Amino acid sequence: MNFSDLFKLSGLLGRFSPDGKCLASCMQHRLVVRDASSLQILQLHTCLDQIQHIEWSSDSLFILCAMYKRGIVQVWSLEQPDWRCKIDEGSAGLVASCWSPDGRHILNTTEFHLRITVWSLCTKSVSYIKYPKACQKGVAFTKDGRYMAVAERRDCKDFISIFVCSNWQLLRHFDTETQDLFGIEWAPNGCVLAAWDTCLEYKVLLYSLDGRLLSSYRAYEWPLGIKSIAWSPSSQFLAIGSFDEKVRILNHVTWKKIIELDHPATITSKKTIVYKEVEKSPTVDTERLSFPPTRALASSLFSTQSKYDISQVPVSLQYIKPVADRANPKVGIGMLAFSADNCFLATKNDNIPNAVWIWDMRKLKLSVVLEQLGSIQSFQWDPCQPRLAVCTGSSRVYLWSPAGCIVVQVPGEGDFQIMSLSWHSSGDSMVLLSKDSFCVCYLEREEV
């Protein structure tokens, strides 16, 4: 692996463009666009205030910078650096901003979720969508970009509206059998829309494109319910992560549960491989010691390295008992992600914050557990092959594939704590983000 130098960053705002040619990053109110391979600066733009959100258009020709505090969105063009666009929501305020799939419309959600404003960059026209619901995920686009679903709340009841993205005409409007709709998510094939209720009510509803209720699923009644949801890329499976520390997999034919995946604190199956991260102190040749030590020697003297050992089962994982009298308890399945080939599912149980669970979806069995020294901050699958990258807030990045598991130390001085990461669309590099800096990790061709 090769690593770039560290570059300054704010707000964890570093994104590869969809076509993989550029990398955008933010430093306070400044937007920097670099070439993704050479990291040479292509464009430098100064915004009116500190940037809180950036997003590339689907064709990688425009980039949106949202400044929620000021209620302003600025748009920059890669083809025409002198072109300017500013959208000011004024007294209505701004809490969310995103691109439409065509990359020529911007959807702004105003404060208190009074409305969604659809701005056209081509015709400068404006459309309004009333009564959007304030929830975790209230707007969802189909993967082909043809339709948009919006969660709505009016007269103390939940509704879903489906719009045609080409002309923003309303296609369907229907009410949902939810107490307090919490999120919506299209299946990748665009045929089924999943809607789920607040954590106080365990309910998943599956709707067709024309608003028909295909099925509903409820695992239990009274305890806290759904925490996370993920579709498999093939749309064949819907994984539901719950507060009871289990993942339930529904199939796309009958929408019935095919298996429950438990996350116990003790791993007993001999068919499960447990990789445990262990730290080791570096060995220093005493004959090379000098005073004052060279910078390279000093960094090796005081830095600890880590590697993976394979633990013998049974293995007891570090389990944290949640605090019951606080809101948003650290309990249940907080993270879910399918690999691009549908073969694996990665999960994180918030009660066991240092472990990543990797399930083989062909056998519906637990395949691997990665037990880290630090709490899992983020993980993401390679978009081209079954390879998982994990970060834990340390200066190391962890890679797992069916061939094995490695720990890679990011070289450099200072404390580079990786809080988030994102793969390049080709799978041959990724951007590693800390709170105030970022670097790019390039995987060599043999590794790819």
Secondary structure as UniProt FT lines:
FT   STRAND          2..3
FT   STRAND          7..8
FT   TURN            11..12
FT   STRAND          14..16
FT   TURN            18..19
FT   STRAND          22..27
FT   TURN            28..29
FT   STRAND          30..35
FT   TURN            36..38
FT   STRAND          41..46
FT   STRAND          53..56
FT   TURN            58..59
FT   STRAND          62..67
FT   TURN            68..71
FT   STRAND          72..77
FT   TURN            81..82
FT   STRAND          84..88
FT   HELIX           90..92
FT   STRAND          96..99
FT   TURN            101..102
FT   STRAND          105..109
FT   HELIX           111..113
FT   STRAND          115..120
FT   TURN            121..123
FT   STRAND          126..130
FT   STRAND          139..141
FT   TURN            143..144
FT   STRAND          147..154
FT   TURN            155..156
FT   STRAND          157..164
FT   TURN            165..168
FT   STRAND          169..175
FT   STRAND          181..186
FT   TURN            188..189
FT   STRAND          192..197
FT   TURN            199..200
FT   STRAND          204..208
FT   TURN            209..210
FT   STRAND          213..217
FT   STRAND          226..231
FT   TURN            233..234
FT   STRAND          237..242
FT   TURN            243..244
FT   STRAND          246..251
FT   TURN            252..254
FT   STRAND          257..262
FT   STRAND          266..267
FT   TURN            270..271
FT   STRAND          273..280
FT   HELIX           286..288
FT   HELIX           295..302
FT   STRAND          305..311
FT   STRAND          315..316
FT   TURN            324..325
FT   STRAND          333..338
FT   TURN            340..341
FT   STRAND          344..349
FT   TURN            350..351
FT   TURN            353..354
FT   STRAND          355..360
FT   TURN            361..364
FT   STRAND          365..371
FT   STRAND          378..381
FT   STRAND          388..391
FT   STRAND          396..401
FT   TURN            402..403
FT   STRAND          404..409
FT   STRAND          420..423
FT   TURN            425..426
FT   STRAND          429..433
FT   STRAND          437..442
FT   TURN            445..447
//
